[in-house]
Amino acid sequence: MMNTIKEIKVSYTSGNTNKVKIRHSKDSYELLKSCWNMNTIELQEEFKVLLLNRNHQVLGIYPLSKGGVSGTVVDAKLVFSVALKCNASSILMAHNHPSGNLKPSETDLRLTKKLKDAGNHLDIQVLDHIIITKNDYYSFADNAQM
């Protein structure tokens, strides 16, 4: 008996009629901060991905992971599978430091390079990686670390 293989159907709609455009890291910070739980930002590290179209308009925000006080797991395959499913042309990554320290760790620097390199292979530009706290932010792009 022969199995029948079904044809895969692809459709796309963002469902987002009011598109916010990201022009500067401050725009990203304000948008991301509005999507963060301010009651847990100093308790638990989280990693989110901002998905953008070719015109740097926001397609959506994906909450990738939640961790503990000092870290969270970031799976590159998951970052880019979400970006590909959303037909994103670029992404911005963000995570919080519960300590309030805005200085990137060595792990942050390595992760940023890894994801930027992966994005280059997939033609998905990684525009920035932002560390956010309750009162401020650090932009890797603004500090020439992209």
N, C-alpha and C positions, 0 to 999 in steps of 0.2 A: 504494500500500500504506500502510495506516495503522499508526502505531506505537502500541503499548499502553503506557499510563502506569501504573506500579505504585503501589498505595496505600502510603503510609508508615505503618509500625507503630511505636508508641512503647511502651516498657516501662521500668520503673525499679525498681532495687533498689540500695541502697547496699552491701550485703554486709557492713556493719559492725554487729556485734551489741553490741560493747562501746564505747559512745559516751562520749567525754570531753567534759565541758562546760567552756567558757571563761567564767570569771567576771571575770577581771582581766587586765591586760596581762602580769603576771608568769606567769600560766597559759600565755598564748600564747608567751612567751619560752621557758619551760621545754620546752614541746612542740616548738617550732620548733628549738631548740638540739639536742634529741635526734635530730632528723632532718637535721642539718647535719653534714658531714664536718669534724671538728675539725682534720684534717690539712691542709685546704685553705681554711679560713675566713679565714686571714690572707694567702692567696695570690690568690684569684680571687673576684670579686664574683658573687653568685647572687641570683636573685629567686624567691620562692616565694609561693604563695597558699594560705591556709588557708580551706577551704570549710565553712560552717556552716549548720545547719538553723534553723528559727524559734526553737528553744529554746537556741540558741548551742551546740549539740552538734556536734562535729567530724564532718563527712562524709568528709574526706580532705585531703591536702596535695598541691598540684600544683607540681612544680618547673618553673617557667615558662622561666627562661633562666639561662645561665652566660655570663659575659663575661670581661673581663680584670682587670687590677689596679685600674683606676679607673672601671669602669662595665660595665653590661650593658644589653641592649635589652629594653624592656617594651612589648609590643604590646597595647593596650587591647582590641582585638577578640578576641585570644586569651584574655585574662584573663576576659572576660565570656562567651565561648563555652563555656569550661570550667565557669564558674559556672552557666550556663543548663543545660548538659548534666547537671550534678549536681543540678539543682533546688535550688541553694543559695539561702537567703534573705538571707545576708550573707557577707561575706568579710573576712579580715584579710590584709594584704599584709606581706611582710617581705623585707628584703635585708640583706646584710652589708656592712660597710666593712672591706676588708682592712687598711687603715691603722690600724684600732682607734679611729678618731675617731668619736664618736657624734653629732656635730653634723650635722643635715641640710643638704645642699647646696641651692642654688637649684633645681637639676634635681629633687631629691627633693621639694621643696615644690610645684613646678609639676606633677609627675607625680601626686602625692597629690590635688591639687585636680582635675586632669583625670579621674582614675579615680573620685573621689567624685561628681563631676558626672555622669559616665556611669552610674554605679550608680543615682543618683537617677532617671534616665530609665527604667531597667529594673526599678525597685523591688527592687534588690539593694543593701542597705546596706553601705557600706564602713565598718567599725567602727574600724579602726586601721591604721596603717602603722608597722611596727617595724623599727628598725635594730638588728641584732645584732652583737655581737663575742663573742669567746671568754669574756669575763668579765662582760659587762654588756649593757644594751639601752637604747634610747631609744624611747619611745612617743609618737607624734604626738598621740594622743587624750589621754594624761595631761598633755601640755604644751599643750593647747588649740590644736592646729594642724590640727584636722580640721573 
